[in-house]
């Protein structure tokens, strides 16, 4: 799978991921579990630069070569 997440998109995903980690610690259950469940896709796609949903939809936020 080619990289399809651009630098700005990746930064936003990582920032949201870490924000949800903090919110997960501050919220009471079950909202904390929802925050923690949302963290994995955001952080993984942010750091890896690959989003399976973008691939399925044919979307990319990477600059053109």
MARDREN-951701 format. One record per atom (N, C-alpha, C): residue number from 1; x, y, z negated. Coordinates in Angstrom, 1 decimal. Example, Ala and Ser with C-alpha at 12.3 -4.5 7.8 and 13.67 -1.06 7.14 Angstrom:
<rs>
  nr     px     py     pz
   1   13.2   -5.7   -7.8
   1   12.3   -4.5   -7.8
   1   13.2   -3.3   -7.8
   2   12.8   -2.2   -7.1
   2   13.7   -1.1   -7.1
   2   12.9    0.0   -7.9
</rs>
This chain:
<rs>
  nr     px     py     pz
   1    0.8   -1.2    0.0
   1    0.0    0.0    0.0
   1    0.9    1.2    0.0
   2    0.7    2.2    0.9
   2    1.4    3.4    1.0
   2    1.0    4.4   -0.1
   3    1.9    5.3   -0.4
   3    1.5    6.3   -1.3
   3    0.5    7.2   -0.7
   4   -0.6    7.5   -1.5
   4   -1.7    8.3   -1.0
   4   -2.1    9.4   -2.0
   5   -1.3    9.6   -3.0
   5   -1.6   10.6   -4.0
   5   -0.5   11.6   -4.0
   6   -0.8   12.9   -3.7
   6    0.1   13.9   -3.6
   6    0.6   14.4   -4.9
   7    1.6   15.3   -4.9
   7    2.2   15.8   -6.1
   7    1.2   16.5   -7.1
   8    0.4   17.4   -6.5
   8   -0.6   18.1   -7.3
   8   -1.6   17.2   -7.9
   9   -2.1   16.3   -7.1
   9   -3.1   15.3   -7.5
   9   -2.5   14.4   -8.6
  10   -1.3   14.0   -8.4
  10   -0.6   13.2   -9.4
  10   -0.5   13.9  -10.7
  11   -0.1   15.1  -10.7
  11    0.1   15.9  -11.9
  11   -1.2   16.1  -12.6
  12   -2.3   16.3  -11.9
  12   -3.6   16.5  -12.5
  12   -4.0   15.2  -13.2
  13   -3.8   14.0  -12.5
  13   -4.2   12.7  -13.0
  13   -3.4   12.4  -14.3
  14   -2.1   12.7  -14.3
  14   -1.3   12.5  -15.5
  14   -1.8   13.4  -16.6
  15   -2.0   14.6  -16.4
  15   -2.5   15.6  -17.4
  15   -3.8   15.1  -18.0
  16   -4.8   14.7  -17.1
  16   -6.1   14.2  -17.6
  16   -5.9   13.0  -18.4
  17   -5.0   12.1  -18.0
  17   -4.8   10.9  -18.7
  17   -4.3   11.1  -20.1
  18   -3.3   12.0  -20.2
  18   -2.8   12.3  -21.6
  18   -3.8   13.1  -22.4
  19   -4.6   13.9  -21.7
  19   -5.7   14.6  -22.4
  19   -6.7   13.6  -23.0
  20   -7.0   12.6  -22.2
  20   -8.0   11.6  -22.7
  20   -7.4   10.7  -23.8
  21   -6.1   10.5  -23.8
  21   -5.4    9.8  -24.9
  21   -5.6   10.6  -26.2
  22   -5.4   11.9  -26.1
  22   -5.6   12.8  -27.3
  22   -7.0   12.8  -27.7
  23   -7.9   12.9  -26.8
  23   -9.4   12.9  -27.1
  23   -9.8   11.6  -27.7
  24   -9.2   10.5  -27.3
  24   -9.5    9.2  -27.8
  24   -9.2    9.1  -29.3
  25   -8.1    9.7  -29.7
  25   -7.7    9.7  -31.1
  25   -8.6   10.6  -31.9
  26   -9.1   11.7  -31.3
  26   -9.9   12.7  -32.1
  26  -11.4   12.3  -32.1
  27  -11.9   11.6  -31.1
  27  -13.3   11.2  -31.1
  27  -13.7   10.0  -32.0
  28  -14.9    9.9  -32.3
  28  -15.4    8.8  -33.1
  28  -15.8    7.7  -32.1
  29  -15.8    6.4  -32.5
  29  -16.3    5.3  -31.7
  29  -17.7    5.5  -31.4
  30  -18.3    5.1  -30.3
  30  -17.7    4.4  -29.1
  30  -17.1    5.4  -28.1
  31  -17.2    6.7  -28.3
  31  -16.6    7.6  -27.3
  31  -15.1    7.5  -27.2
  32  -14.4    7.1  -28.2
  32  -13.0    6.9  -28.2
  32  -12.6    5.8  -27.2
  33  -13.4    4.7  -27.2
  33  -13.2    3.6  -26.3
  33  -13.4    4.0  -24.8
  34  -14.3    4.9  -24.6
  34  -14.6    5.3  -23.2
  34  -13.4    6.2  -22.8
  35  -12.8    7.0  -23.6
  35  -11.6    7.8  -23.3
  35  -10.5    6.9  -23.0
  36  -10.2    5.9  -23.9
  36   -9.1    5.0  -23.6
  36   -9.3    4.2  -22.4
  37  -10.5    3.8  -22.0
  37  -10.7    3.0  -20.8
  37  -10.4    3.8  -19.5
  38  -10.7    5.1  -19.6
  38  -10.4    6.0  -18.5
  38   -9.0    6.3  -18.3
  39   -8.2    6.1  -19.3
  39   -6.7    6.5  -19.3
  39   -6.0    5.6  -18.3
  40   -6.2    4.3  -18.3
  40   -5.4    3.4  -17.5
  40   -5.4    3.8  -16.0
  41   -6.6    3.9  -15.4
  41   -6.6    4.2  -14.0
  41   -5.9    5.6  -13.6
  42   -6.2    6.6  -14.5
  42   -5.6    7.9  -14.2
  42   -4.0    7.8  -14.3
  43   -3.5    7.2  -15.4
  43   -2.1    7.2  -15.6
  43   -1.4    6.3  -14.5
  44   -2.0    5.2  -14.3
  44   -1.3    4.3  -13.3
  44   -1.3    4.9  -11.9
  45   -2.4    5.4  -11.5
  45   -2.4    6.0  -10.2
  45   -1.6    7.3  -10.1
  46   -1.5    8.0  -11.2
  46   -0.7    9.2  -11.3
  46    0.8    8.9  -11.2
  47    1.3    8.0  -11.9
  47    2.7    7.6  -11.9
  47    3.1    6.8  -10.7
  48    2.2    6.0  -10.2
  48    2.5    5.1   -9.0
  48    2.3    5.9   -7.7
  49    1.5    6.9   -7.7
  49    1.2    7.6   -6.5
  49    0.3    6.9   -5.5
  50   -0.4    5.8   -6.0
  50   -1.3    5.0   -5.2
  50   -2.6    4.9   -5.8
  51   -3.7    5.2   -5.1
  51   -5.0    5.1   -5.6
  51   -5.8    4.1   -4.7
  52   -6.3    3.0   -5.3
  52   -7.1    2.1   -4.5
  52   -8.4    2.6   -3.9
  53   -9.0    3.5   -4.6
  53  -10.2    4.2   -4.1
  53   -9.9    5.0   -2.9
  54   -8.8    5.8   -2.9
  54   -8.4    6.6   -1.8
  54   -8.1    5.7   -0.6
  55   -7.5    4.6   -0.8
  55   -7.2    3.6    0.3
  55   -8.4    3.1    0.9
  56   -9.4    2.8    0.1
  56  -10.7    2.2    0.6
  56  -11.4    3.3    1.4
  57  -11.3    4.5    1.0
  57  -12.0    5.6    1.7
  57  -11.2    6.3    2.8
  58   -9.9    5.9    2.9
  58   -9.1    6.5    3.9
  58   -8.6    7.9    3.6
  59   -8.6    8.2    2.4
  59   -8.2    9.6    1.9
  59   -6.8    9.6    1.5
  60   -6.1   10.7    1.7
  60   -4.8   10.9    1.2
  60   -4.6   12.4    0.8
  61   -3.9   12.6   -0.2
  61   -3.6   14.0   -0.6
  61   -2.1   14.3   -0.5
  62   -1.4   13.3    0.1
  62    0.0   13.5    0.4
  62    0.2   14.5    1.6
  63    1.2   15.3    1.6
  63    1.4   16.2    2.8
  63    1.8   15.3    4.0
  64    1.4   15.8    5.2
  64    1.6   15.1    6.5
  64    3.1   15.1    6.7
  65    3.6   14.0    7.4
  65    5.0   13.9    7.7
  65    5.4   14.8    8.8
</rs>
